[in-house]
Amino acid sequence: MLLEFLGAAHEVTGSCHFVSFANKRFLVDCGMEQGPDLYVNQEIPVNASDIDYVFVTHAHIDHSGLLPLLYNHGFRGQIFATKATTELCNIMLKDSAHIQMFEAEWRNRKAKRAGLEEVVPLYNMEDALGVLQHFVPCEYDKKIEVAEDISVRFVDAGHLLGSSSIEIWIKEEDVERKLVFSGDIGNGNHPLIKDPVYLNDADYVIMESTYGDKLHSVPPDYALALARVIKETFIKGGNLVIPAFSVGRTQEMLYFLRRIKTEHLLPEFEEFEVYIDSPLAVEATNIFNKSVADCFDEEALELVKNGINPIGFPGLKVAVTSEESKAINFINKPVVIISASGMCEAGRIRHHLKHNLWREESTILFVGFQVPGTLGATLLNGAKTVKLFGETIEVHARIENLPGISGHADKEHLTKWAEAFSENPPREVFVVHGDDDVCESFAKHLCDTLGYSALAPYSGDVFDLATGACIKEGSHELVQKKKNPVGKASSNVFARLLAAGQRLLSVIQRNEGLANKDLAKFADQITALCDKWDR
């Protein structure tokens, strides 16, 4: 009965945890790392084809983004997630595959001219479509018996539409343990979605600490603050460009913009237009509108009951095609542009930055967390020039940050969430999903404040859940350079071939006991394949 930490250990992104017990193996999250990496991450310790289940806390790519790669390497098990997470992954994983393929194509054009080796995407659309067939949509608050010795329940984490903390009960012989994975815990009092649910019992808690060293300021009236920035920008004749995550933050911005319209907070520019330039954001907004009953909070539900769309208003326009996206930059009046990605690392936002960063009358408004090393963080830190599409762009636009908007709980709210376990203290709290120092400091804070046994594991650390002992320490090796989302064709394709071979071995082992006639036929097919490719 083992728990191994793989990703988001002493790092903010790339969430992935591995559990094995009896004859079962499962992952909780399988996320992609975003921004620069600090530590070398331990690989999944078994063949992908040997993993029975994956449980996904929410759809953000740093929690779900490597599921298509897992499928590429042979995973064919079940993926359990809430209904809304399943729907959001349906669009986000396909979008991620598109980005992987586009970047590989773009790099290959450059590589060919320079005589360099071919690169291949980390995974492709076929992998994304394949893994989506393995999702099992689940309802909130309903205990699900996955197998005889494992049950799960998803409860609302208040971070994103469909986001969840996951309770998992496992049993091996006469030993039973309950694990709680917090997922990303919401900050509370957010528009549209409900506040996080507090849980009160677990043997082991695995919790995030993204803002474990920060206290959010008293939130301003965001609609008023946003109206002020729009007014100041429009008076100068510039555009307001908002880099925003397509799922979650974009819809929150629409909520505040609707308030500006309906409450007449910008009388000087009553008819201003807002462009959502992200096909993913458009699809995600449609999913928000479909998830009213399950996910909306009381205030949003009341608006719906009164016939008001909480995230719709006159002057809201969408750009889906590339032609519609390009046309935005030729509009002869100030507009609000919301585009992805939120950290400016990919997507159409980079084109809008190229067209607006050099204009001193325009404003770039950040409304979400920026991982150090990303273009968004670089701009917030005062960069005077940046490179976009191989071109150096001077930064003359006003760079603004709307403070307080965060989908993550701060230190106070994280502590309150953890305190809910105080009547039945867990054997151990494992603190993950935070910056290197933050994981350590928040674990110490839980020890000092709540009297819990808490620690911050590293990637590769393995714990025996029966005894609580650490039976293997992972590597603390630092990454020497940032990983690329695509790699050399020779290494990536060979890794896929190796994974296929490992899957074949797993299939062979599972066919033990089959009729001799069928086993002989299977063996002949493998032999023929080996004869064909033997070098």
N, C-alpha and C positions, 0 to 999 in steps of 0.2 A: 504494500500500500504506500506508493511513493508519489511525491509532488516535486516536480522539477521546474525551475524557473528558466525561461528561455529568452523572452524579449521584455522590454520596458522594465528592466531591472537596473536601477541607478540611471535610467534614461526615461525620457518623457513619452516616446513613441515606440511602436513595434510590439504591442502587447501580445504575449503568447505564453501560456502555461500548460504543462503536460502532467497528466495524472495517469498512473497505472496501478491496477489492483486486480487480484484474482486473474482472470483472463481478459480483462477489459483495458482499453487504452483510449484516452480522449484528450482533446485540447480544449482549453477555454480561451477563445480568441485566437486569431491567426493574422496578426496585423503587419503592415508594412512600416518600416522606419522612414521618417520624414525629417529632412534637415540633416545636419551632420551627426554622425555616430560618435559615441565616446568609447564604449567598450565593445570588444569582439563578442558576438552573441553565439551561444551554444546552438548547434543544429538540433532539430528534432531527433531524439535518440533512437527512433525506430523507423522502419520503412513507412512511407506515407500510406501504403496499401494496408498496413497493419493497424492503422488508427480506426477505431470503431465509430467515434462520434466527435463532433465539434459543437461547443456551445458558445454562441456569439452574444456579447453583451450589448453591442449596438453597431450601427452601420458605418461609422467613420472608418476611413481607410487604414488608420493606424491600429484598428482592431479587426478589420475584415479583409484587408487588401491583398493578403497572400493566399487566400482560399483558392483562387484559380491556379496558383503555382502548386499548391498541395494536390489539386486534382490532376494537374499535368504530371505529377510524380507518382500518380497511382491511387490516390485516395478515392474511395467509392462508398464511404460510410454516410451516416445521416448528419445533417447540420441543423441544430435546434436554435431557433431565435423567435422573438415576438413577431406578430403579423406585420407590424409596421417596419421592423428591421428587415424582414424578409423582402418586403416591397422596395425598401430603399436600397438594399443590396442588389436587387435586380437591375437598378439603374446605375448604381455607383460602381459595381464591379465591371459592368460592360464599359462604362466610361473610363475606368482605370486601364482596361485592356486596350481601348482605343488610344489612350495616351502612350502606353508602352509601345504599341505598334507604330504610332506616328513618330515618336522620338527615334526609334530604331531606323525607320525609313529616312528620316532627316539626317541622322548620323552617317548612314550608309552612303548617302549622296556625297557628303563631305569626304568620307573615307575612301570612296572610289577615286575621287579626284586626287587624293593624297597618296594613293597606293597602299592604304592601310587595310587591316583585316576587317572582314564583315562583322557586324554586330547583329544580335537577334534580340527580340523583346523578351523580357522576363517571362511573360506569358502572352497568349493571344486571345482573340475573341472566342475561338472554339473552346478554350479552357474556361473562360468566364461563363459561357452558355452551358457548358457541361456541368460545372459545379453548382450552378443555380438549380439544377434538377434535383439536387440532394437536400434542399432546404425543407424543413418541417416547421410550418408556422405554428406558433403557440400563443395562447391567451395569457394575459397577466393573471397572477394570483392563483393559478390552477396547478396543483401538484401533478406531475406527469411521471408515470412509471416507464422509464426508458427501457429497462430490462429488469430482471428479477432482483438484481443487486444494485440498481442505481435509479434514483428518482431526482427530478429537478423541479424548481419553481422559479418563474421570472417575476420580479416585482419592479415597479417603476422607479428608475434612478433619477428622473427629473433632469436629465442632461440634454436629451435630444428626443425627437419623436421616436417612440419605440425603444428607447434606451432602457436598460435593466441592470439591476443587481441580480445575481443568480445564486439560489440556494441549491446545493447538490448533496444528496445523501448517498453514501456508498457503503457497501458491506463486503467483508472478506472473512469467510468462516464465522467466527464469533465476534469479530471486531467491526463496529459500526462507527462511522465518522460523518460529521456534517461540515461541509465547506461552504463559505460564503465568499463569492467574488463580487466586489463592490461595483465593478465597471467604473465608468466615470460618473461621479456624483454631482448632481446639479446644484446650482447656487441658490435655488428657491426664488420665489417671486418673479419668475420669468413669464413673459407673455406667451400665451398659447398652451404651453405644456404644464403638467402638474408638478408639484413639489416632490422631492424624493421620498420614498417610503423608508422608514427606519425598521431594521430587523433587530431582534434581541437575543438570539442564541445561535451559537456555532462552536464547533471544536476548533476550527481554524478560520481566520478571516484574512483575505487577500485584498488589500484596499489601496486605492490610488492616493497620490500626494502631490498632484500637479501644482497646486497653490498652497502647499503645506507650510510655507514660510511667509505667506502674505495675508493681509487683512484687506478685503475690498472696502473702499471708501463708501460712505453712505451714498447710494445711487441717486444720481440726479433724475429729473424728469427727462428721459431720453428723447421724447418727442420735442420738448422745448430746446434741448441742447442741439438736436439734429436740425431743427428749424433755424437756429441761430447760424450754424455753419452754412446751410444752404443760402440763407439771405446774404451773408458776407461774401460768398463766392459768386452768386448771381449778380450782385451789384457791380462786381468787377468784370462781369461778362464771361466768366469761366465755367467749366464743368465741375461737378462734384463727382469724383470717381471713388467708389467704395469697393475695395477688394473684400469679398465675403465668401465664406464657405457656402457652397450651393445648398447644403442641407442644414437647416437649423438657423444659421445666422442670417441668411438672405430672407427667410420668412419673418424673423424678428424685425428686420429693417422695414419690411413691408407693413408690419403691424404699426410701427411708429410713424411711417409715412402716411398711412391711412388716418391716423389720429391728427397729423398736421393738416390734412385736407378737411376732415370732418369737423375739427374744432377751430378751423380758420386761424391757425397759428402763424401763417405766412400770408397775410393779406396782400402784400406787395406782389406776390407771385402765385396767386391762387390757382392758376392753370398750369403750373409747372408739370413737366413730364418726367417719368421715371422709366428707365430701360433696364430690364433684366436681360443681360447678355450672357446666358449660359443655358444651353439645352438641358443640362442636368438639373439646374435650379428650377427650370420650368416644370420638368417632370416631377421633381421633389415637391414643388408647391401643389401640384395636383394630388399627390399622395397625402399631403397635409389636409387638404380639403376633404379627402375620403376618410380620414381617421378621426373625425370629430368625436364620436361617441367614446372611443377607447382612450384617447390621449389628450384631448383638450381640457384645460382647466375650467373652473366655474365661470370666470369672467368671459373667456372666449365662447363657452357654450351659451351664455346669456346673449351675447351678440348674435350668434347663429339663430337662436330662438326668435330674436326680433328681426330676422331677415337680413342681417348685416354680415357680409363676408369680412372676417377679421383681417384678412390680408389682401383685400381687393379694393380698388378705388378708381375714379376717373383719372385718366392720364397715365395709367400703368400700361406699358407696352413691353413686348417680348421680342427678342431676336433669337431665332433658332438657326437659320442658315448662315453660312459664312458671309453671304452677300448682305444680309440684314445686319450682321455685326459690323461689317466695314462701313455701311451707310451711316451708322451712328456718328462717326467721326467727321461727317460732312454736314451735320445739322447746324444751321446758322443761328442758334440760340442756345443759351445755357440749359443743360439737362443734368439729371442725376443718372449715373451709370453704376449699376451693381453687377459685378462680374467675378468670376472665379479664376484661379484658386485664391483662397483667403490669405495665403502667405506669399502669393505672387510667384510661386515656383513653376507654374505651368498654366495653361489655359489662355482664354481670350483676354484676361485682365492685363497680360503683358503687352498686348497690342494697344490697349487703352492707356497704359502707362507711357508707352512710346509716343503717343499722340498728345499727352497732357503734361508729362513731367517737366518739359521744357517751358511750359506756359506759366508765367508768374500769376496769372489771373485764375488758374485752376487750383483745385484742392484735392489732395488724396487723403481720404479719411479711413483710418484703420479702426476696425470694430471687433477685433478678435486677437487671441494669443498669437504671437509671432515667435516661432522657434529660432533661437540664435543661429545665425549662419544663413537664414533664408533671405531672399530679396526684401521681403516685408520688414524684417528686423533691421536690415542694412539701411533702408530708407528712414525708419523710425530713429535710428541712431545718428542721423544727420549726414548721410552720404551726399557729396556734392555732384558726383557723376555715377552712373551705373551703366552696365552693358546689357543691351537688349537686342537679340537677333544679330549679334556681331557688331552692333553699332553703339558707340559711346553717346549716352544721352546726358546732358547737363540737367541738374535738378534745380528748377526755379519755382516749381509749384509749391504751394503751402502744404506741409505734411502735418496732419492732425491725427490725434488718437482720442477716441471717445472713451474715457476711462469708465471702469465699472462694469462694462458689458462683458460678462464672462459666463460661459456654460459650465464652468467648474466651481465647485465649492471652495471657499477660502479656508484658512486654518481653523477659524472659529466653527464654521459649518461642518468641516471634516471631523473636528473633535466631537461635535454634537452627534454626528452620525455614529462615530465609534463608541460614544458614551452609552448608546442604546443597549450595548451588550453588557453593561456593568453589573447587572444583577446575576448574570451567568457568564462570567469572564471567559473568553476563549483561551485555549491552551497557548495559542500564539497568534499574534497579528503580524502578517508579512506586509511590509510597506513597499509598494512598487510605483511605477508610472510617475516618476518625478525626477527632477535634476539630481545629479550625483549627491550634492550636499543636502538637498532638501529631503531626500529619502531618509538619510541618516538622522537629520535633525528632527523630522516629524516622528520617526520611530522612538527617539529618545523622549520627545514630548509626550507620547502616549504612555511610556513607562513612568515618567515623572508625574504626569497629571492624573492619569486614570489608574495607575498601578498595574498596567497590563505588561505581559511579557511580549515585547515587540522588537522586530529587527528588520533590516533592509537587505534582502538577499541579492546576490549577484547572479548573472546569467551562468547557468551550469550548476548552481547549488541544488542539491537533492536532499529532501527531508523525508524521513520515515513517519508517516502519519499515525502509525500505531503507537510509536514511542515519543514522537516529536523531535527526535534527534536528527541533526544534520549528518548524513552519512557520506556526503561527497561535496567538496568545495569546488566551485567553478573557477574559471580563469578570470583574473582581473586585468587581462591584457588590453591595452589601449589600442584603438584603431588608428592606423598611421595616416589614413586619408579617407575622404568621403567616398562612400560606395556609390557606384553608378547604378541607375535602375535598369540599365541594359548592359550586356557584356559581350565579350568576344564569342563569335559563333562557335568556335572550337570548344570552348569551355562550357558554354550554356547547353549546347546540343549534346555534348558527351554526358553532361549531368542528367539530361533527360533520358538518354540511352541507359545510363547506369540505374536510374530509378525504375525504368521499365524492366530491367533485368532483376532487380530486387523484388519488384511486384510479381514477376514470373515465379520466383522462388517461393514467395508467400502463397501463390495460387497452388503450386505443387504440394506444399505442405498441407494445405486445406483439403486436398483431394486424396489424402491417405485413407484407405479403406474403400475406395471406389472399385468397381468390378475390374478384374485383371484385364479383360478385353479393352475396356475404356482406357485404363492406365497405359497399356501397350500402345494404343493409338496416339495418346497424348505424347508419350515418349518418342514415338516415330516422328511426330510433327516437330518436336523440339530438335531432334537430331537433324532433320532435313534443314531446319532453319540455321542450325550451327554449320552444317556443311556448306550452305550457300554463302555465309559471311565469314567463315574461318579464314584468317589471313596467315 
